Amino acid sequence: MIRRGLLGAVALLALAVRAGPINAQHVAPMSSETFVCLSLGDALTLGAQLGPEVATAQARLAGAEASLTEARSLFRPQVSGFVRSAVGDTGLIDSRVENQVGVRASQRIFDFGDARYARESARANVAARAANVAEATAAASEAIGLSYLGWLETQDRLTATRDREQFFAQQLKATGNLLDTGGATIADVARIESEMLDAQAARIELEFLLERFATLLEIGTKRANLPCDAAKASTVLAALAPDLAQAPALISTSPAIVALQRSADSFTASATRAERGRYPIISLTGISSFAVESLSNPGSFRNRIGVDVSVPLYSGQGQTARIALARARAREAEGQLAQARRKLEEELSIGVRRVTALGRLLERRREAVRNRRAELAAAEAQFGRGLRTLPELIEVRVTMEEAELARITTAYDLARQQLRLYAIAGAAAAN
């Protein structure tokens, strides 16, 4: 029940991506027959479900729940059986019957809050571990999302690099024919060849990066399908990422903040319990046994009921040390909480503003690319009429490519920042 709830926010993204503004293609539900590409929503959901860090966090949650069950048992009846047997003279140490078998039952009556604070500490620890599960789920989803965006960015860069390689290959062929007639110089040919070799080297490196991101996606999602053509993924993420007005609410519900807050509560309760350890624990105890005093005696049933009072008198400073340790851990958790709260507030505030800035920057980058393409078209026409030299044409081409690569970088920087904000908001919603 808890595990399904923690994945709810990530599943919402899968639905939003399918129903969002990416309408150029229809992504069918995942199946071996109809599914041909991996959508962003499916990748995030699978990453959250299959992440090993999520399984680790869930195991820690199960351990915390077991500790809570143990804490609850402190104020429940305790029943144990015993067998006692001995030979020799009796009465040398105490007056206990030497041979008996029986059952001992005890029930706490009053313990000055020892059991209550044990339960409070365990409950707070369970809440902290549950928040850790939500945090791990969001982190696993974000990691897959970064690989997904990395594949798309590399694919876009690879397309631009292949165009560059093809352009210079064509120019190299043309200048080679003009070299003998004086239409091109050796320097022109050398530069074009160098540009083509640079493009080939960049292509080889990008092809490796593309395979790397594809491998990460396959391992993380257990799917061999490549990402869909998600040119509008940034728009979808922008619709799901929080705005600045939501930051205060997200800080208070962030799993990292909740985990630290509940950990501090757990240590505080443990410190209070350690302090109460100086007080007595009063229990009602009953014993029923069959006792045999000697081999000549057939034995008899004996019953005893009474009140036990246990109070520590001296522990060699052990009790004081335990109290000091619990208080120190509580203060440490509170300090970590304050640091995490400030860091998250900074990340959200700066992140939201960075998304706005990157959005404006992307508009300028796109406009610059359009202008550079228009300039290149004009330069090619002028070159054909003999109004531009080959080095000038190459310079215009290189400038256009740089503008295109800058646009790609800005677009995916924006998408990654939106993904980060979504991970924070999605984790808070799951928590």
ZAVODO-250220 format. One line per 8 residues: their letters; for each residue x, y negated, z negated of C-alpha. Coordinates in steps of 0.25 Angstrom, whole numbers, plus 5000, padded with zeros to 4 digits. Layout:
N
A = X,Y,Z; ...
END
This chain:
431
MIRRGLLG = 5000,5000,5000; 5011,4990,4996; 5020,4994,5008; 5008,4992,5018; 5005,4978,5012; 5020,4974,5013; 5020,4976,5028; 5007,4968,5030
AVALLALA = 5013,4955,5034; 5023,4961,5044; 5011,4969,5050; 5004,4955,5052; 5016,4951,5061; 5014,4963,5069; 4999,4959,5072; 5003,4945,5074
VRAGPINA = 5013,4948,5084; 5003,4957,5092; 4992,4947,5091; 5001,4934,5093; 5005,4926,5104; 5013,4936,5112; 5003,4939,5122; 5012,4943,5134
QHVAPMSS = 5011,4957,5130; 5002,4967,5122; 5010,4975,5111; 5003,4988,5109; 5003,4995,5095; 5016,5003,5093; 5015,5017,5100; 5025,5026,5108
ETFVCLSL = 5016,5024,5120; 5011,5010,5121; 5022,5002,5113; 5032,4997,5122; 5039,4985,5114; 5040,4982,5100; 5033,4969,5095; 5038,4960,5085
GDALTLGA = 5026,4963,5075; 5029,4978,5077; 5044,4976,5074; 5041,4969,5061; 5031,4979,5056; 5040,4991,5059; 5052,4984,5053; 5044,4981,5040
QLGPEVAT = 5039,4996,5040; 5053,5003,5043; 5063,4994,5036; 5071,5002,5026; 5072,4990,5017; 5057,4991,5016; 5057,5006,5011; 5068,5002,5001
AQARLAGA = 5060,4991,4995; 5048,5000,4995; 5056,5010,4987; 5060,5000,4977; 5045,4996,4976; 5042,5010,4973; 5053,5011,4962; 5047,4998,4956
EASLTEAR = 5033,5004,4956; 5038,5016,4949; 5045,5007,4938; 5031,5001,4936; 5025,5014,4934; 5036,5017,4923; 5034,5004,4916; 5019,5007,4915
SLFRPQVS = 5022,5020,4909; 5028,5013,4896; 5014,5011,4890; 5008,5024,4894; 5008,5037,4886; 5022,5044,4886; 5021,5059,4884; 5032,5069,4883
GFVRSAVG = 5035,5083,4879; 5046,5088,4870; 5052,5101,4865; 5061,5101,4853; 5069,5114,4848; 5080,5116,4839; 5086,5126,4830; 5094,5125,4816
DTGLIDSR = 5091,5118,4803; 5080,5108,4803; 5079,5095,4796; 5094,5092,4798; 5091,5079,4807; 5076,5076,4806; 5063,5083,4803; 5059,5086,4817
VENQVGVR = 5053,5100,4820; 5064,5106,4828; 5056,5114,4838; 5044,5108,4845; 5037,5106,4858; 5027,5094,4860; 5022,5082,4867; 5026,5067,4864
ASQRIFDF = 5016,5056,4868; 5018,5041,4866; 5011,5028,4869; 5016,5014,4868; 5007,5006,4859; 5015,4992,4859; 5028,4988,4865; 5028,4973,4865
GDARYARE = 5027,4972,4880; 5038,4982,4884; 5029,4990,4893; 5021,4978,4898; 5034,4971,4902; 5039,4984,4909; 5027,4984,4917; 5028,4969,4921
SARANVAA = 5043,4971,4925; 5039,4983,4933; 5027,4976,4940; 5036,4964,4944; 5047,4974,4949; 5036,4981,4958; 5031,4967,4963; 5046,4963,4967
RAANVAEA = 5048,4976,4974; 5035,4975,4982; 5040,4961,4986; 5053,4967,4990; 5046,4977,4999; 5039,4965,5006; 5053,4958,5007; 5059,4970,5013
TAAASEAI = 5047,4972,5023; 5049,4958,5028; 5064,4959,5029; 5063,4972,5037; 5052,4966,5046; 5061,4953,5048; 5073,4962,5052; 5066,4969,5063
GLSYLGWL = 5060,4955,5068; 5074,4950,5069; 5079,4962,5077; 5066,4960,5086; 5069,4945,5088; 5084,4948,5090; 5080,4958,5102; 5071,4948,5108
ETQDRLTA = 5082,4937,5107; 5093,4946,5113; 5084,4950,5124; 5081,4935,5127; 5096,4932,5127; 5099,4944,5135; 5089,4939,5146; 5096,4926,5146
TRDREQFF = 5110,4932,5147; 5106,4941,5158; 5101,4930,5166; 5114,4922,5164; 5122,4935,5168; 5114,4936,5181; 5115,4921,5184; 5130,4921,5183
AQQLKATG = 5131,4935,5191; 5124,4928,5202; 5132,4916,5201; 5145,4924,5201; 5141,4931,5214; 5137,4918,5221; 5150,4911,5217; 5158,4923,5221
NLLDTGGA = 5153,4922,5235; 5156,4907,5235; 5170,4908,5230; 5176,4911,5243; 5168,4899,5250; 5172,4889,5239; 5158,4888,5234; 5163,4892,5220
TIADVARI = 5176,4892,5213; 5184,4903,5205; 5181,4895,5192; 5166,4896,5195; 5166,4911,5198; 5174,4913,5185; 5165,4905,5176; 5152,4912,5182
ESEMLDAQ = 5159,4925,5180; 5162,4921,5166; 5148,4917,5163; 5143,4930,5169; 5152,4938,5160; 5148,4930,5148; 5133,4933,5151; 5137,4948,5153
AARIELEF = 5144,4949,5139; 5132,4942,5133; 5122,4951,5139; 5130,4963,5134; 5130,4958,5120; 5115,4955,5121; 5112,4968,5126; 5118,4974,5114
LLERFATL = 5111,4965,5104; 5098,4969,5111; 5101,4983,5109; 5104,4980,5094; 5091,4973,5091; 5084,4984,5099; 5091,4995,5090; 5087,4987,5077
LEIGTKRA = 5073,4986,5081; 5072,5001,5084; 5078,5005,5071; 5070,4995,5063; 5056,4998,5070; 5059,5013,5074; 5054,5008,5088; 5062,5008,5101
NLPCDAAK = 5053,4998,5107; 5060,4985,5111; 5054,4971,5107; 5042,4966,5115; 5044,4953,5123; 5041,4944,5111; 5044,4930,5116; 5033,4924,5107
ASTVLAAL = 5038,4931,5095; 5042,4918,5089; 5028,4913,5091; 5022,4925,5083; 5032,4923,5072; 5029,4908,5071; 5015,4911,5069; 5018,4921,5058
APDLAQAP = 5030,4913,5051; 5026,4904,5039; 5026,4889,5039; 5032,4880,5029; 5019,4878,5022; 5019,4893,5018; 5033,4893,5012; 5029,4891,4998
ALISTSPA = 5019,4903,4998; 5029,4912,5005; 5040,4909,4995; 5031,4913,4983; 5026,4926,4991; 5040,4930,4997; 5044,4944,4993; 5058,4940,4989
IVALQRSA = 5052,4929,4980; 5041,4939,4974; 5052,4950,4972; 5061,4941,4965; 5050,4935,4957; 5044,4948,4953; 5059,4953,4950; 5060,4941,4940
DSFTASAT = 5047,4945,4934; 5052,4959,4932; 5065,4955,4925; 5057,4945,4916; 5048,4956,4912; 5060,4966,4910; 5066,4955,4901; 5054,4953,4893
RAERGRYP = 5053,4968,4891; 5067,4969,4887; 5064,4959,4876; 5052,4967,4871; 5061,4979,4870; 5065,4973,4856; 5051,4976,4851; 5045,4989,4846
IISLTGIS = 5038,4999,4855; 5026,5006,4848; 5021,5019,4853; 5011,5029,4849; 5018,5043,4849; 5012,5057,4847; 5019,5070,4847; 5012,5084,4848
SFAVESLS = 5021,5096,4847; 5022,5111,4843; 5033,5113,4833; 5040,5125,4828; 5049,5123,4815; 5055,5137,4815; 5054,5150,4822; 5046,5155,4810
NPGSFRNR = 5036,5144,4812; 5025,5146,4823; 5025,5131,4825; 5014,5121,4825; 5008,5109,4833; 5012,5095,4828; 5007,5082,4832; 5012,5068,4828
IGVDVSVP = 5007,5054,4832; 5013,5041,4828; 5018,5027,4832; 5032,5025,4837; 5039,5011,4836; 5052,5009,4844; 5060,4996,4842; 5074,4994,4846
LYSGQGQT = 5083,4989,4835; 5097,4988,4841; 5102,4991,4855; 5116,4985,4855; 5112,4973,4863; 5106,4982,4873; 5092,4976,4872; 5097,4962,4872
ARIALARA = 5105,4965,4885; 5093,4971,4892; 5085,4958,4889; 5096,4949,4894; 5098,4957,4907; 5083,4957,4910; 5082,4942,4907; 5094,4940,4916
RAREAEGQ = 5088,4948,4928; 5075,4940,4926; 5083,4927,4928; 5091,4932,4939; 5078,4936,4947; 5072,4922,4944; 5085,4916,4950; 5084,4924,4962
LAQARRKL = 5070,4921,4963; 5073,4906,4963; 5084,4908,4974; 5075,4916,4983; 5063,4907,4982; 5072,4895,4986; 5079,4903,4997; 5065,4907,5003
EEELSIGV = 5060,4893,5002; 5072,4888,5009; 5071,4899,5020; 5056,4897,5022; 5057,4882,5023; 5069,4881,5032; 5064,4893,5040; 5050,4887,5043
RRVTALGR = 5057,4874,5047; 5067,4881,5056; 5056,4888,5063; 5050,4874,5066; 5064,4869,5071; 5067,4881,5079; 5053,4880,5086; 5056,4866,5090
LLERRREA = 5070,4870,5094; 5065,4881,5103; 5056,4872,5110; 5068,4863,5114; 5076,4876,5118; 5065,4880,5127; 5064,4866,5133; 5079,4866,5135
VRNRRAEL = 5079,4880,5142; 5068,4875,5152; 5077,4862,5155; 5089,4870,5157; 5082,4880,5166; 5077,4868,5174; 5091,4862,5174; 5097,4876,5179
AAAEAQFG = 5087,4877,5190; 5091,4863,5195; 5105,4866,5194; 5104,4879,5202; 5096,4871,5213; 5107,4860,5213; 5118,4870,5214; 5111,4876,5226
RGLRTLPE = 5112,4863,5233; 5126,4861,5229; 5123,4850,5219; 5128,4858,5207; 5141,4866,5205; 5141,4880,5200; 5148,4876,5186; 5137,4866,5184
LIEVRVTM = 5126,4877,5187; 5133,4887,5178; 5133,4876,5167; 5118,4874,5168; 5115,4888,5168; 5123,4891,5156; 5116,4879,5149; 5103,4885,5152
EEAELARI = 5107,4898,5146; 5112,4892,5134; 5098,4885,5132; 5091,4898,5134; 5099,4905,5124; 5097,4894,5114; 5082,4895,5116; 5083,4910,5114
TTAYDLAR = 5091,4908,5101; 5081,4897,5096; 5069,4906,5099; 5074,4918,5091; 5079,4909,5080; 5065,4904,5078; 5059,4918,5079; 5069,4923,5069
QQLRLYAI = 5065,4912,5059; 5050,4914,5061; 5053,4929,5058; 5060,4926,5045; 5049,4917,5041; 5039,4928,5045; 5047,4938,5036; 5046,4929,5024
AGAAAAN = 5031,4926,5026; 5028,4941,5030; 5035,4946,5017; 5028,4936,5009; 5014,4940,5015; 5018,4955,5013; 5021,4952,4998
END
